[in-house]
Amino acid sequence: MHKTAIYVDAENIKMSGGYGMRYDVLVSLANSKNSALLRANCYLAEDHERTQRDPEYRQKVYAYHNILRNCGFKIIKKYVRRFKDEDGNITTKANADMDLAIDALLQARNLDRIILLTGDGDFLRLIIALQNMGCRVEVIGFHNVSKELREVADSYISGFLVPGLLPIIGSHGDNSDRWQRGTVANFNQDRGFGFFRYYRLQEGVLHSETVFFHLSKSTLSSDHFFQEPYRIFEFKIVDNPANNNRSEAWDIRLLKDG
């Protein structure tokens, strides 16, 4: 049984496309028949000054914190600090990177597997140090993930591809479970069809699957997007009655970069 911990760089995730992430899905990803979640830490910023003077903001922030705690996460806050330069310009800063790194290093002695949510390349040395302590480090990020971070991790997956981690806009309703995100596994440009690779989360384990697609079911005007394997697409899986009820990807659209 692998002893697992989750560390979330919440501010980086929020600013990089992960706003609205489902923390309960993270817990499901860490808990499986071969893995047990021992620690779940979320590092975030709070504007303490605004919390004191703005009741609406305070209620919103604390409600969010309660959701995280109910999912089993410990919250580590970094209060926003304001600095005024000689011209009177005010800048704010709230960086919990050091807190995350120290906690991970101290707790790693009791861990086998670490799931790190961030896209910040500053954590490169931390990952290497954790690996040298015998831990497997898996990185999940959204937009603007450091190339070096992806390469040094034992595994990397886009958070957009983890089923349910970030809800798909417009997928609500009876067929919401049919909406998926995936990447192109292969594509025949001459014939205009190919296969998407996507994932299903079963008992804490990601299982890779493929589904057929044709350009006629896409909202995109050009096929060059399908020739780039790093592009992420959203699509609905349907059973096509005109093709012996074979599962196909319809209503294909490109995930926006921002």
MIPA-429736 format. One record per residue (C-alpha): residue in one letter; x negated, y, z negated. Coordinates in pm, 1 decimal. Layout:
r resn = a	xx = X	yy = Y	zz = Z
...
***
This chain:
r resn = m	xx = 0.0	yy = 0.0	zz = 0.0
r resn = h	xx = -155.8	yy = 328.7	zz = 112.5
r resn = k	xx = -145.4	yy = 610.3	zz = -140.6
r resn = t	xx = -37.5	yy = 918.4	zz = 51.3
r resn = a	xx = -25.3	yy = 1294.9	zz = -6.0
r resn = i	xx = 121.6	yy = 1580.9	zz = 195.9
r resn = y	xx = -28.8	yy = 1929.9	zz = 200.8
r resn = v	xx = 166.3	yy = 2203.2	zz = 381.2
r resn = d	xx = 9.6	yy = 2532.4	zz = 483.3
r resn = a	xx = 357.0	yy = 2686.9	zz = 489.5
r resn = e	xx = 267.2	yy = 3036.0	zz = 610.8
r resn = n	xx = 67.1	yy = 2905.1	zz = 905.9
r resn = i	xx = 344.5	yy = 2659.8	zz = 996.6
r resn = k	xx = 613.1	yy = 2928.8	zz = 973.0
r resn = m	xx = 420.4	yy = 3169.7	zz = 1196.1
r resn = s	xx = 335.5	yy = 2900.8	zz = 1453.2
r resn = g	xx = 679.0	yy = 2777.8	zz = 1551.1
r resn = g	xx = 766.1	yy = 2558.3	zz = 1252.1
r resn = y	xx = 1018.8	yy = 2788.3	zz = 1086.4
r resn = g	xx = 1314.4	yy = 2577.5	zz = 970.0
r resn = m	xx = 1110.1	yy = 2259.2	zz = 932.9
r resn = r	xx = 1285.3	yy = 1974.1	zz = 746.7
r resn = y	xx = 1074.7	yy = 1880.2	zz = 446.1
r resn = d	xx = 1282.5	yy = 1569.4	zz = 376.3
r resn = v	xx = 1167.3	yy = 1429.5	zz = 712.0
r resn = l	xx = 806.8	yy = 1476.9	zz = 599.5
r resn = v	xx = 881.6	yy = 1270.5	zz = 291.6
r resn = s	xx = 1030.0	yy = 997.1	zz = 511.5
r resn = l	xx = 715.6	yy = 1003.9	zz = 723.0
r resn = a	xx = 498.6	yy = 951.4	zz = 415.7
r resn = n	xx = 710.7	yy = 681.5	zz = 255.9
r resn = s	xx = 713.1	yy = 346.2	zz = 435.4
r resn = k	xx = 664.2	yy = -22.6	zz = 359.3
r resn = n	xx = 287.7	yy = 35.9	zz = 385.2
r resn = s	xx = 267.1	yy = 384.3	zz = 231.3
r resn = a	xx = 375.7	yy = 547.6	zz = -94.9
r resn = l	xx = 390.9	yy = 924.1	zz = -144.1
r resn = l	xx = 199.7	yy = 1028.2	zz = -457.3
r resn = r	xx = 171.2	yy = 1403.3	zz = -404.8
r resn = a	xx = 355.4	yy = 1662.0	zz = -196.7
r resn = n	xx = 225.0	yy = 2018.1	zz = -219.5
r resn = c	xx = 353.3	yy = 2323.3	zz = -34.3
r resn = y	xx = 141.4	yy = 2641.0	zz = -31.1
r resn = l	xx = 334.1	yy = 2958.5	zz = 42.6
r resn = a	xx = 335.1	yy = 3333.4	zz = -2.3
r resn = e	xx = 580.0	yy = 3538.1	zz = -206.3
r resn = d	xx = 617.3	yy = 3914.0	zz = -208.0
r resn = h	xx = 647.6	yy = 3952.2	zz = -584.8
r resn = e	xx = 707.8	yy = 4327.1	zz = -562.6
r resn = r	xx = 998.3	yy = 4277.3	zz = -324.7
r resn = t	xx = 1132.6	yy = 3986.9	zz = -530.3
r resn = q	xx = 1166.7	yy = 4222.1	zz = -825.9
r resn = r	xx = 1351.7	yy = 4499.4	zz = -641.2
r resn = d	xx = 1551.9	yy = 4318.3	zz = -369.4
r resn = p	xx = 1818.5	yy = 4076.7	zz = -505.8
r resn = e	xx = 1911.5	yy = 3946.2	zz = -159.8
r resn = y	xx = 1550.4	yy = 3864.2	zz = -76.9
r resn = r	xx = 1501.2	yy = 3706.6	zz = -420.8
r resn = q	xx = 1806.5	yy = 3483.8	zz = -379.2
r resn = k	xx = 1694.8	yy = 3374.6	zz = -31.5
r resn = v	xx = 1338.0	yy = 3296.3	zz = -143.4
r resn = y	xx = 1438.0	yy = 3104.6	zz = -454.9
r resn = a	xx = 1703.1	yy = 2905.6	zz = -266.8
r resn = y	xx = 1433.4	yy = 2801.6	zz = -20.0
r resn = h	xx = 1202.2	yy = 2703.3	zz = -306.6
r resn = n	xx = 1477.8	yy = 2491.9	zz = -462.7
r resn = i	xx = 1525.9	yy = 2304.0	zz = -135.2
r resn = l	xx = 1155.9	yy = 2217.1	zz = -131.4
r resn = r	xx = 1161.7	yy = 2104.7	zz = -494.2
r resn = n	xx = 1465.2	yy = 1887.3	zz = -428.5
r resn = c	xx = 1266.2	yy = 1718.7	zz = -153.0
r resn = g	xx = 994.9	yy = 1639.1	zz = -408.2
r resn = f	xx = 744.2	yy = 1914.8	zz = -327.5
r resn = k	xx = 539.8	yy = 2108.1	zz = -576.4
r resn = i	xx = 526.7	yy = 2476.6	zz = -484.6
r resn = i	xx = 199.0	yy = 2664.0	zz = -511.4
r resn = k	xx = 257.7	yy = 3036.7	zz = -467.8
r resn = k	xx = 17.4	yy = 3301.2	zz = -352.2
r resn = y	xx = 152.4	yy = 3647.0	zz = -427.2
r resn = v	xx = 123.3	yy = 3911.1	zz = -156.5
r resn = r	xx = -139.3	yy = 4174.8	zz = -231.2
r resn = r	xx = -141.2	yy = 4519.8	zz = -73.6
r resn = f	xx = -455.6	yy = 4712.3	zz = 17.3
r resn = k	xx = -481.0	yy = 5076.8	zz = 120.6
r resn = d	xx = -772.7	yy = 5193.5	zz = 334.8
r resn = e	xx = -928.8	yy = 5541.3	zz = 336.1
r resn = d	xx = -677.0	yy = 5656.7	zz = 598.4
r resn = g	xx = -382.9	yy = 5551.2	zz = 385.7
r resn = n	xx = -292.6	yy = 5249.6	zz = 596.3
r resn = i	xx = -153.2	yy = 4958.4	zz = 395.8
r resn = t	xx = -229.8	yy = 4598.0	zz = 479.6
r resn = t	xx = -100.4	yy = 4286.6	zz = 307.2
r resn = k	xx = -272.8	yy = 3958.1	zz = 231.7
r resn = a	xx = -163.3	yy = 3629.1	zz = 82.0
r resn = n	xx = -388.1	yy = 3337.3	zz = 168.2
r resn = a	xx = -359.0	yy = 3004.7	zz = -11.2
r resn = d	xx = -621.2	yy = 2820.5	zz = 196.9
r resn = m	xx = -864.9	yy = 2794.8	zz = -92.8
r resn = d	xx = -597.7	yy = 2658.7	zz = -327.0
r resn = l	xx = -500.2	yy = 2391.9	zz = -75.8
r resn = a	xx = -860.8	yy = 2288.7	zz = -10.0
r resn = i	xx = -952.9	yy = 2261.3	zz = -378.7
r resn = d	xx = -639.5	yy = 2063.1	zz = -466.0
r resn = a	xx = -689.7	yy = 1823.3	zz = -176.3
r resn = l	xx = -1053.8	yy = 1759.5	zz = -268.0
r resn = l	xx = -975.2	yy = 1701.2	zz = -636.8
r resn = q	xx = -680.7	yy = 1473.1	zz = -565.6
r resn = a	xx = -840.1	yy = 1280.1	zz = -277.9
r resn = r	xx = -1017.9	yy = 1041.9	zz = -516.7
r resn = n	xx = -679.0	yy = 876.6	zz = -580.2
r resn = l	xx = -559.3	yy = 881.5	zz = -218.1
r resn = d	xx = -596.1	yy = 677.2	zz = 98.5
r resn = r	xx = -398.7	yy = 889.6	zz = 342.7
r resn = i	xx = -346.8	yy = 1264.7	zz = 372.2
r resn = i	xx = -91.1	yy = 1436.7	zz = 594.3
r resn = l	xx = -198.5	yy = 1796.4	zz = 652.4
r resn = l	xx = 40.5	yy = 2043.3	zz = 811.3
r resn = t	xx = -145.6	yy = 2336.0	zz = 962.3
r resn = g	xx = -293.1	yy = 2464.0	zz = 1283.9
r resn = d	xx = -567.7	yy = 2665.0	zz = 1114.2
r resn = g	xx = -919.7	yy = 2578.9	zz = 1231.5
r resn = d	xx = -1055.9	yy = 2697.5	zz = 896.2
r resn = f	xx = -960.3	yy = 2356.5	zz = 755.4
r resn = l	xx = -1207.6	yy = 2176.3	zz = 980.7
r resn = r	xx = -1467.5	yy = 2129.9	zz = 705.0
r resn = l	xx = -1200.9	yy = 2019.9	zz = 457.9
r resn = i	xx = -1088.3	yy = 1740.7	zz = 690.9
r resn = i	xx = -1443.7	yy = 1617.2	zz = 736.0
r resn = a	xx = -1502.5	yy = 1624.3	zz = 359.0
r resn = l	xx = -1182.9	yy = 1426.1	zz = 295.3
r resn = q	xx = -1280.5	yy = 1171.4	zz = 559.2
r resn = n	xx = -1621.0	yy = 1134.2	zz = 396.2
r resn = m	xx = -1440.2	yy = 1051.6	zz = 72.0
r resn = g	xx = -1267.8	yy = 763.1	zz = 249.1
r resn = c	xx = -932.0	yy = 926.7	zz = 327.4
r resn = r	xx = -749.1	yy = 905.7	zz = 655.6
r resn = v	xx = -640.9	yy = 1257.4	zz = 756.7
r resn = e	xx = -340.8	yy = 1302.9	zz = 985.2
r resn = v	xx = -267.4	yy = 1655.1	zz = 1112.1
r resn = i	xx = 72.3	yy = 1787.9	zz = 1217.2
r resn = g	xx = 102.8	yy = 2132.1	zz = 1376.4
r resn = f	xx = 328.0	yy = 2328.1	zz = 1609.1
r resn = h	xx = 206.0	yy = 2612.7	zz = 1832.5
r resn = n	xx = -149.8	yy = 2755.4	zz = 1838.0
r resn = v	xx = -320.6	yy = 2453.4	zz = 1682.7
r resn = s	xx = -701.7	yy = 2467.4	zz = 1678.1
r resn = k	xx = -851.4	yy = 2236.4	zz = 1941.8
r resn = e	xx = -1132.2	yy = 2139.6	zz = 1702.8
r resn = l	xx = -876.3	yy = 2056.7	zz = 1432.7
r resn = r	xx = -692.0	yy = 1819.0	zz = 1665.0
r resn = e	xx = -1014.5	yy = 1648.3	zz = 1765.8
r resn = v	xx = -1162.7	yy = 1594.0	zz = 1418.1
r resn = a	xx = -841.4	yy = 1457.7	zz = 1261.9
r resn = d	xx = -790.9	yy = 1082.1	zz = 1249.7
r resn = s	xx = -464.7	yy = 1146.7	zz = 1430.6
r resn = y	xx = -279.0	yy = 1453.0	zz = 1550.8
r resn = i	xx = 83.0	yy = 1487.8	zz = 1655.4
r resn = s	xx = 281.3	yy = 1796.0	zz = 1742.2
r resn = g	xx = 550.0	yy = 1862.8	zz = 1483.7
r resn = f	xx = 791.6	yy = 1916.1	zz = 1770.8
r resn = l	xx = 759.1	yy = 1545.5	zz = 1856.6
r resn = v	xx = 836.7	yy = 1411.4	zz = 1508.7
r resn = p	xx = 1207.9	yy = 1319.4	zz = 1524.3
r resn = g	xx = 1422.2	yy = 1549.2	zz = 1313.6
r resn = l	xx = 1132.2	yy = 1752.5	zz = 1173.0
r resn = l	xx = 1243.0	yy = 2063.8	zz = 1361.9
r resn = p	xx = 1606.6	yy = 2062.5	zz = 1480.0
r resn = i	xx = 1665.3	yy = 2101.2	zz = 1853.8
r resn = i	xx = 1864.0	yy = 2414.7	zz = 1935.8
r resn = g	xx = 2198.4	yy = 2332.6	zz = 2096.4
r resn = s	xx = 2183.0	yy = 1964.4	zz = 2002.4
r resn = h	xx = 2457.8	yy = 1974.8	zz = 1738.9
r resn = g	xx = 2765.3	yy = 1759.1	zz = 1786.4
r resn = d	xx = 2852.9	yy = 1398.5	zz = 1849.9
r resn = n	xx = 2554.4	yy = 1340.8	zz = 2077.2
r resn = s	xx = 2295.9	yy = 1516.7	zz = 1860.8
r resn = d	xx = 2104.8	yy = 1192.2	zz = 1805.0
r resn = r	xx = 2058.5	yy = 1158.7	zz = 2181.2
r resn = w	xx = 1852.4	yy = 1476.5	zz = 2207.0
r resn = q	xx = 1477.7	yy = 1418.3	zz = 2199.8
r resn = r	xx = 1149.6	yy = 1593.3	zz = 2260.9
r resn = g	xx = 874.8	yy = 1424.3	zz = 2456.8
r resn = t	xx = 580.3	yy = 1453.8	zz = 2692.1
r resn = v	xx = 527.2	yy = 1316.4	zz = 3042.8
r resn = a	xx = 384.4	yy = 963.7	zz = 3035.6
r resn = n	xx = 356.5	yy = 946.9	zz = 3415.9
r resn = f	xx = 502.2	yy = 1132.2	zz = 3713.8
r resn = n	xx = 539.5	yy = 1051.9	zz = 4084.1
r resn = q	xx = 524.7	yy = 1390.4	zz = 4251.8
r resn = d	xx = 616.5	yy = 1262.1	zz = 4598.4
r resn = r	xx = 934.5	yy = 1091.1	zz = 4478.5
r resn = g	xx = 1019.8	yy = 1337.1	zz = 4201.5
r resn = f	xx = 1058.7	yy = 1099.2	zz = 3909.9
r resn = g	xx = 861.9	yy = 971.8	zz = 3612.6
r resn = f	xx = 883.5	yy = 871.7	zz = 3247.3
r resn = f	xx = 884.8	yy = 1071.6	zz = 2925.7
r resn = r	xx = 720.6	yy = 940.5	zz = 2609.1
r resn = y	xx = 901.1	yy = 1022.2	zz = 2285.6
r resn = y	xx = 914.1	yy = 889.0	zz = 1928.7
r resn = r	xx = 1161.4	yy = 733.5	zz = 1690.0
r resn = l	xx = 1106.9	yy = 737.2	zz = 1313.6
r resn = q	xx = 1191.3	yy = 401.3	zz = 1159.2
r resn = e	xx = 1110.8	yy = 319.9	zz = 795.8
r resn = g	xx = 846.8	yy = 591.8	zz = 785.5
r resn = v	xx = 670.0	yy = 472.6	zz = 1101.5
r resn = l	xx = 664.1	yy = 655.2	zz = 1437.1
r resn = h	xx = 741.2	yy = 422.7	zz = 1726.8
r resn = s	xx = 659.2	yy = 535.4	zz = 2080.6
r resn = e	xx = 922.6	yy = 481.3	zz = 2350.0
r resn = t	xx = 966.3	yy = 582.9	zz = 2714.9
r resn = v	xx = 1264.3	yy = 691.8	zz = 2921.6
r resn = f	xx = 1308.7	yy = 746.7	zz = 3297.1
r resn = f	xx = 1369.4	yy = 1096.8	zz = 3435.4
r resn = h	xx = 1432.5	yy = 1256.8	zz = 3774.9
r resn = l	xx = 1372.8	yy = 1619.4	zz = 3871.7
r resn = s	xx = 1736.5	yy = 1655.2	zz = 3974.0
r resn = k	xx = 1825.8	yy = 1649.0	zz = 3602.8
r resn = s	xx = 1588.4	yy = 1934.8	zz = 3518.8
r resn = t	xx = 1655.8	yy = 2306.2	zz = 3476.9
r resn = l	xx = 1303.1	yy = 2385.1	zz = 3600.7
r resn = s	xx = 1246.3	yy = 2526.7	zz = 3948.1
r resn = s	xx = 899.0	yy = 2376.7	zz = 3996.2
r resn = d	xx = 753.1	yy = 2029.9	zz = 3946.8
r resn = h	xx = 407.2	yy = 2153.1	zz = 3844.1
r resn = f	xx = 513.7	yy = 2153.6	zz = 3475.8
r resn = f	xx = 552.1	yy = 1775.0	zz = 3490.6
r resn = q	xx = 191.4	yy = 1733.7	zz = 3598.2
r resn = e	xx = 60.3	yy = 1874.0	zz = 3268.4
r resn = p	xx = 66.5	yy = 1600.0	zz = 2999.0
r resn = y	xx = 47.3	yy = 1842.8	zz = 2706.2
r resn = r	xx = 378.6	yy = 2011.8	zz = 2792.0
r resn = i	xx = 668.9	yy = 1931.7	zz = 2560.7
r resn = f	xx = 1018.7	yy = 1886.8	zz = 2702.0
r resn = e	xx = 1361.3	yy = 1865.1	zz = 2545.3
r resn = f	xx = 1616.4	yy = 1631.6	zz = 2698.4
r resn = k	xx = 1930.2	yy = 1431.1	zz = 2631.2
r resn = i	xx = 1919.3	yy = 1052.9	zz = 2670.6
r resn = v	xx = 2228.6	yy = 920.0	zz = 2849.1
r resn = d	xx = 2337.2	yy = 586.5	zz = 2993.1
r resn = n	xx = 2380.5	yy = 651.0	zz = 3365.0
r resn = p	xx = 2691.5	yy = 464.0	zz = 3490.0
r resn = a	xx = 2574.3	yy = 509.9	zz = 3850.3
r resn = n	xx = 2258.9	yy = 313.7	zz = 3773.2
r resn = n	xx = 2380.8	yy = 11.0	zz = 3575.0
r resn = n	xx = 2400.4	yy = 221.0	zz = 3256.9
r resn = r	xx = 2021.9	yy = 256.8	zz = 3245.9
r resn = s	xx = 1901.2	yy = 508.3	zz = 2989.7
r resn = e	xx = 1778.9	yy = 828.1	zz = 3152.6
r resn = a	xx = 1673.2	yy = 1178.7	zz = 3045.6
r resn = w	xx = 1919.8	yy = 1448.4	zz = 3151.4
r resn = d	xx = 1949.6	yy = 1823.8	zz = 3089.1
r resn = i	xx = 1569.1	yy = 1849.3	zz = 3087.1
r resn = r	xx = 1423.8	yy = 2178.6	zz = 2971.9
r resn = l	xx = 1078.8	yy = 2300.3	zz = 2878.5
r resn = l	xx = 1007.5	yy = 2379.7	zz = 2515.2
r resn = k	xx = 923.5	yy = 2748.4	zz = 2487.7
r resn = d	xx = 568.1	yy = 2835.6	zz = 2385.1
r resn = g	xx = 672.5	yy = 3107.6	zz = 2145.8
***
